[in-house]
Amino acid sequence: MNDGQREGWRRRIILFLTSQCITLFGSTLVQMALVWYAVMETSSGAWAAAFSVCAYLPQFLISFVGGAWADRFRRKLLIMGADGVIALATFIMVLVIPHISAEPVLLGGLLIMSAVRSLGAGIQTPAVNAVIPQLVPREKLMRYNGINAAMQSVVNFAAPAAVGAVFAVSNLRIMLMIDIGTALLGNGLLAWVSLPGADREEETNPVKGRASLFEEIRVGIRYAFSHPIVGRLLMVYGFVTFFCVPAGYLAGLFVRRIFGDTYWHLAAAELAGFLGMLGGGLLMSGWGSRWPGEKTLEAGLFAFGFFGAAMSFAGSFLLYLFMMVLYGIALTVTQTSITVMLQEEADPQVQGRVFGLLGTMYAGFLPAGMAVFGPLADIVPLQWIMLGSGMALMGTGEAVLVWAEKKKK
């Protein structure tokens, strides 16, 4: 980033992050609303699972292609285009809902819409992560990724209450219309953001214009996993996503079995996790840039594993909630550290593909963890699984420390 590009960068990054949080709020509302609607209308675990699969599987399939597009095309237009397609699919569903009377047909249409939205997210997310280092000086990356994490945590914290409030006074169609409104508002803000270096010339990209999309994908995969730092960070992210399932995504099951099966128990556990993630984002935005990336990642992984394991021994619900807050802080520290290190280490020409791979790791390892630990929790006490996964995360933190020491030598 040259001196001319540095002018006004704070205003641009705040506008950019705000635009993405606005669209994220609408997307989070709809994603939660679809699952809640399926559960309330059908009381069927199969339908709830189907919506969860449609929310993740298309994103898993398209993320790396989306990353390659982020390196080939203008990222701002890619983000706005993906948001526009999502809004169009949602608008079509708003129009057809009044004309569908059969419940299975309506649910099938919502599944198709959910899959289209997931495809759009798989295209949009790598481009968003690749844009941030275009806007922010290298020495400020940790701070502004922390701010981004905090803003996203506020969205996740507010979304469940917003969904409940809308459903209390209105219906699913209004929820979809709110999402269309947030997409228009977010894209309107993004239209005012100029991206330094966005118009990359062909000579700055050795494959653009001379290679097929599949060749770019092959080059990106080879680059990522041959790079001594990028490849390891991607694998660490995959391990983190996989082993966070027992204490994180199965938290509702743990709370129901150990502490109580009322809705307020489940809501309190979820809000405690989001509150911790908000605290982690604020922590990284305030002090994250003062710490070396490897040390921050190692500390985050160790704390993440420790509190994940410690929650299995919680003797009271209040103690569990306190540890869930600390668990959420450690999660955000870990994720932000990995994102920043990738932004710092990956060549700008392939950052879209690198973050496409990051999205693929998340969308692939999360369902894999659910497929392994979900059924296992019906055979083995969930406390044991949480303890084992927490120890695995702590071991990953130690491996990062050893790797960092070798890199110094």
C-alpha positions in Angstrom: 0.0 0.0 0.0 1.6 3.3 -1.1 1.2 6.7 0.4 -1.6 7.6 -1.9 -3.5 4.4 -1.0 -3.0 5.0 2.7 -5.0 8.2 2.5 -8.5 7.6 3.9 -7.9 3.9 4.4 -9.5 3.9 7.9 -12.7 5.3 6.4 -12.7 2.7 3.6 -12.1 -0.3 5.9 -14.8 0.8 8.3 -17.3 1.3 5.5 -16.3 -2.1 4.0 -16.6 -4.0 7.3 -19.9 -2.2 8.1 -21.4 -3.2 4.7 -20.4 -6.8 5.2 -21.8 -6.9 8.8 -25.1 -5.5 7.5 -25.4 -8.2 4.9 -24.2 -10.8 7.4 -27.0 -9.8 9.8 -29.6 -10.5 7.1 -28.0 -13.8 6.1 -27.8 -15.0 9.7 -31.4 -14.1 10.3 -32.5 -16.2 7.4 -30.3 -19.1 8.1 -31.6 -19.3 11.7 -35.2 -18.7 10.6 -35.1 -21.5 8.1 -34.0 -24.1 10.6 -36.5 -22.8 13.2 -39.3 -22.8 10.7 -38.6 -26.3 9.7 -38.5 -27.5 13.3 -41.7 -25.7 14.3 -43.7 -26.7 11.2 -42.6 -30.3 11.0 -41.0 -31.3 14.3 -38.7 -33.3 12.1 -35.0 -33.8 12.7 -34.6 -34.9 9.1 -35.9 -31.5 7.8 -33.7 -29.6 10.2 -30.7 -31.6 9.1 -31.5 -31.0 5.4 -31.5 -27.3 5.9 -28.1 -27.5 7.8 -26.7 -29.6 4.9 -27.9 -27.1 2.3 -26.4 -24.3 4.4 -22.9 -25.8 4.3 -22.4 -28.4 1.5 -22.8 -26.0 -1.5 -20.4 -23.6 0.2 -17.9 -26.4 0.6 -18.2 -27.3 -3.1 -17.9 -23.7 -4.4 -15.5 -22.0 -2.0 -12.2 -22.8 -3.7 -13.7 -21.9 -7.1 -14.9 -18.6 -5.5 -11.3 -18.0 -4.3 -10.0 -18.5 -7.8 -12.5 -16.0 -9.1 -11.4 -13.6 -6.4 -7.9 -13.7 -7.9 -9.1 -13.4 -11.4 -11.9 -10.8 -11.2 -12.5 -7.5 -9.4 -13.3 -8.5 -5.8 -15.7 -5.7 -5.1 -17.9 -6.6 -8.1 -17.6 -10.3 -7.1 -18.9 -9.5 -3.5 -21.7 -7.3 -4.8 -22.6 -9.8 -7.5 -22.8 -12.7 -5.0 -24.9 -10.6 -2.7 -27.2 -9.7 -5.6 -27.7 -13.3 -6.6 -28.6 -14.2 -3.0 -31.0 -11.3 -2.8 -32.6 -12.3 -6.1 -33.1 -15.9 -5.0 -34.7 -14.6 -1.8 -36.9 -12.2 -3.6 -38.2 -14.9 -5.9 -39.1 -17.0 -2.8 -40.9 -14.0 -1.4 -43.0 -13.8 -4.5 -43.9 -17.5 -4.7 -44.6 -18.2 -1.0 -48.3 -16.9 -1.2 -49.0 -19.2 -4.1 -47.7 -22.4 -2.4 -50.2 -24.3 -0.2 -48.5 -27.7 0.2 -46.0 -27.7 3.1 -43.6 -30.1 1.5 -43.4 -28.0 -1.7 -42.8 -24.9 0.4 -40.0 -26.6 2.3 -38.5 -27.9 -0.9 -38.4 -24.4 -2.4 -36.8 -23.1 0.8 -34.2 -25.8 0.5 -33.3 -24.7 -3.0 -33.1 -21.1 -1.9 -30.9 -22.1 1.0 -28.5 -23.9 -1.4 -28.3 -20.9 -3.7 -27.6 -18.7 -0.7 -24.8 -21.1 0.4 -23.3 -20.9 -3.1 -23.3 -17.2 -2.9 -21.6 -17.2 0.5 -18.9 -19.5 -0.9 -18.1 -17.0 -3.6 -18.4 -13.9 -1.3 -16.4 -15.0 1.7 -12.9 -15.6 0.1 -13.2 -12.3 -1.7 -14.0 -10.5 1.6 -11.0 -12.0 3.4 -8.7 -11.1 0.4 -10.0 -7.5 0.3 -9.1 -6.7 3.9 -5.2 -6.7 3.3 -5.9 -4.5 0.2 -7.4 -1.8 2.5 -5.4 -2.1 5.7 -1.6 -1.6 6.2 0.2 -4.8 7.2 0.9 -3.6 10.8 -2.8 -2.9 11.4 -4.1 -6.3 10.1 -4.5 -7.9 13.6 -6.4 -4.8 14.9 -8.9 -4.6 12.1 -9.4 -8.3 11.8 -10.2 -8.2 15.5 -12.7 -5.4 14.9 -14.3 -7.4 12.1 -14.5 -10.4 14.5 -16.1 -8.2 17.2 -18.7 -6.8 14.7 -19.6 -10.3 13.5 -20.0 -11.5 17.1 -22.4 -8.6 17.7 -24.4 -9.8 14.7 -24.4 -13.4 16.0 -25.3 -12.2 19.5 -28.3 -10.2 18.2 -29.6 -12.5 15.5 -31.4 -15.1 17.7 -33.3 -12.4 19.6 -34.2 -10.7 16.3 -35.5 -13.9 14.8 -37.6 -14.6 17.8 -39.0 -11.0 17.7 -39.9 -11.1 14.0 -41.6 -14.5 14.3 -43.5 -13.3 17.3 -45.2 -10.5 15.4 -44.9 -11.6 11.7 -43.9 -14.5 9.5 -41.1 -16.1 7.4 -41.9 -13.9 4.3 -41.2 -10.7 6.3 -38.0 -12.3 7.5 -36.9 -12.8 3.9 -37.8 -9.3 3.0 -35.6 -8.0 5.8 -32.7 -9.9 4.3 -33.3 -8.3 0.9 -33.3 -4.9 2.6 -30.0 -5.6 4.3 -28.4 -6.8 1.1 -29.5 -3.6 -0.7 -28.2 -1.5 2.1 -24.9 -3.4 2.4 -24.2 -3.2 -1.3 -25.1 0.5 -1.3 -22.4 1.2 1.2 -19.9 -1.1 -0.5 -20.5 0.8 -3.8 -18.8 3.9 -2.1 -15.7 1.9 -1.2 -12.7 2.2 -3.6 -10.3 -0.7 -3.4 -6.6 0.1 -3.8 -5.0 -2.2 -6.3 -8.4 -3.7 -7.3 -7.7 -3.1 -11.0 -4.8 -5.5 -11.2 -3.2 -5.6 -14.6 -2.6 -8.8 -16.4 1.1 -8.6 -16.1 0.9 -8.6 -12.3 -1.0 -11.9 -12.3 1.0 -14.6 -14.1 -2.0 -16.9 -14.7 -4.7 -14.3 -15.4 -5.8 -14.3 -19.0 -3.4 -17.2 -19.9 -4.7 -20.1 -17.9 -8.0 -21.8 -17.4 -10.0 -21.7 -14.2 -9.0 -25.2 -13.4 -5.3 -24.4 -14.0 -5.6 -21.5 -11.5 -7.2 -23.8 -9.0 -4.4 -26.3 -9.4 -1.7 -23.6 -9.1 -3.5 -22.3 -5.9 -3.6 -25.7 -4.3 0.0 -26.4 -5.1 1.0 -23.0 -3.8 -0.9 -23.3 -0.5 0.3 -26.7 0.5 3.9 -26.3 -0.7 4.2 -23.0 1.3 5.8 -23.9 4.6 3.5 -21.5 6.6 0.3 -21.2 4.6 -0.2 -25.0 4.3 0.3 -25.6 8.0 -2.1 -22.8 8.9 -4.8 -24.3 6.7 -4.3 -27.7 8.4 -4.4 -26.2 11.8 -7.6 -24.4 10.9 -9.1 -27.8 9.8 -8.1 -29.4 13.0 -9.6 -26.6 15.1 -12.9 -26.7 13.1 -13.1 -30.5 13.6 -12.2 -30.6 17.3 -14.3 -27.6 18.3 -17.5 -29.6 17.5 -17.9 -31.4 20.9 -17.7 -28.4 23.2 -19.0 -25.8 20.7 -21.6 -27.2 18.3 -22.8 -30.0 20.6 -23.1 -27.5 23.5 -26.9 -27.6 23.4 -26.8 -31.4 23.7 -24.4 -31.2 26.7 -26.5 -28.6 28.4 -29.7 -30.5 27.9 -28.2 -33.7 29.3 -26.3 -32.2 32.3 -28.0 -29.0 33.4 -31.6 -28.8 32.1 -33.8 -29.0 29.0 -35.5 -25.6 29.1 -35.1 -23.1 26.3 -33.5 -20.6 28.6 -30.7 -23.1 29.4 -29.9 -23.5 25.7 -30.3 -19.8 24.9 -28.0 -18.8 27.9 -25.3 -21.2 26.6 -25.5 -19.8 23.1 -25.4 -16.2 24.2 -22.4 -16.9 26.5 -20.5 -18.2 23.6 -21.3 -15.2 21.4 -20.5 -12.9 24.3 -17.0 -14.5 24.6 -16.5 -14.2 20.8 -17.3 -10.5 21.1 -14.8 -10.1 23.9 -12.2 -12.0 21.9 -12.7 -9.6 19.0 -12.4 -6.6 21.2 -9.2 -8.1 22.8 -7.6 -8.7 19.4 -8.6 -5.2 18.1 -7.1 -3.6 21.2 -3.9 -5.6 21.9 -3.6 -8.2 19.3 -1.1 -6.3 17.1 1.3 -6.2 20.1 1.8 -9.9 20.0 3.6 -12.1 17.4 1.2 -14.1 15.4 2.6 -17.5 16.3 2.6 -16.8 20.0 -1.0 -15.5 19.8 -2.1 -18.6 17.9 -0.3 -20.9 20.3 -1.9 -19.1 23.4 -5.3 -19.1 21.7 -5.2 -22.9 20.9 -4.0 -23.8 24.3 -6.8 -21.7 26.0 -9.4 -23.0 23.5 -8.5 -26.6 24.2 -8.2 -26.1 28.0 -11.6 -24.4 28.4 -13.2 -26.9 26.0 -11.9 -29.8 28.3 -12.6 -27.9 31.5 -16.3 -27.4 30.6 -16.8 -31.2 30.9 -16.0 -30.9 34.6 -18.3 -28.0 35.3 -20.3 -28.7 38.4 -22.8 -25.9 38.1 -24.5 -24.1 35.2 -23.1 -20.7 36.1 -19.5 -22.1 36.1 -20.2 -23.7 32.7 -21.5 -20.4 31.3 -18.4 -18.6 32.7 -16.1 -21.1 31.0 -18.2 -20.8 27.8 -17.4 -17.1 27.7 -13.7 -17.8 28.0 -14.0 -20.5 25.4 -15.6 -18.0 23.0 -12.7 -15.5 23.6 -10.1 -18.2 22.9 -12.0 -19.2 19.7 -11.9 -15.7 18.3 -8.2 -15.3 19.2 -7.4 -18.5 17.4 -9.4 -17.8 14.3 -8.3 -14.2 14.0 -4.6 -15.2 14.4 -4.9 -17.7 11.6 -6.7 -15.2 9.3 -4.1 -12.5 9.9 -1.1 -14.8 9.4 -2.6 -16.0 6.1 -3.1 -12.4 5.0 0.5 -11.6 5.9 2.1 -14.7 4.4 0.1 -15.5 1.3 1.1 -13.8 -2.0 -1.5 -11.2 -2.9 -1.9 -12.9 -6.3 -3.3 -16.1 -4.7 -4.9 -14.8 -1.6 -8.4 -15.4 -3.0 -7.6 -19.0 -3.6 -6.0 -19.4 -0.1 -9.1 -18.0 1.6 -11.2 -20.2 -0.7 -9.3 -23.1 0.7 -9.9 -21.8 4.2 -13.6 -21.7 3.6 -13.4 -25.2 2.1 -11.6 -26.5 5.3 -14.4 -25.0 7.5 -17.3 -26.2 5.3 -15.7 -29.7 5.1 -14.3 -30.3 8.6 -17.4 -29.0 10.4 -19.8 -31.5 8.9 -17.1 -34.2 9.3 -16.9 -33.4 13.0 -20.6 -33.5 13.4 -20.8 -36.8 11.6 -18.1 -38.3 13.9 -18.9 -36.7 17.3 -22.7 -36.6 17.0 -23.3 -40.3 16.8 -20.3 -41.0 19.1 -22.0 -38.9 21.8 -24.8 -41.4 21.8 -22.3 -44.2 22.7 -19.6 -42.5 24.8 -20.3 -39.8 27.5 -20.1 -36.4 25.9 -17.9 -35.3 28.8 -15.2 -37.7 27.7 -15.4 -36.6 24.1 -15.0 -32.9 25.2 -12.0 -33.8 27.3 -10.3 -35.7 24.5 -11.0 -33.0 21.9 -9.8 -30.3 24.2 -6.5 -32.2 24.8 -6.1 -32.5 21.0 -6.5 -28.8 20.6 -3.9 -28.2 23.4 -1.6 -30.6 21.6 -2.1 -28.6 18.4 -1.1 -25.5 20.3 2.1 -27.1 21.4 2.9 -28.2 17.9 2.5 -24.6 16.7 5.0 -23.6 19.4 7.5 -26.2 18.2 7.0 -25.1 14.6 7.5 -21.4 15.5 10.8 -22.2 17.3 12.0 -24.2 14.3 11.1 -21.3 11.9 13.2 -18.9 14.0 16.2 -21.1 13.6 
